[in-house]
């Protein structure tokens, strides 16, 4: 395979992988928002699920 083609294929593979990672992160953030919406009116932030806090802190990877 020509080096130029290999570079393009590698770049496309990396972009595809990153899109999948971003999609998972978005799903986790959406779930976190749903969880948060239950407590915002009462300001009971201490009762958020651990996965919600992790998603908000970016530690859900």
HUMOVEN-V151977 format. One line per field, one symbol per residue. ss: DSSP state (~ for helix, > for strand, _ for the rest). psi: psi as a letter, one per 20 degrees, with the letter a starting at -180 (. if undefined). Layout:
ss = ???
psi = ???
This chain:
ss = __~~~~~~~~~~~~~~~~~~~~~~~~~~~~~~~~~~~_______~~~__~~~~~~~~____
psi = pqhgggggggggggggghhgghggggghhghghgghhhighiklhijqqhhghgghikkj.
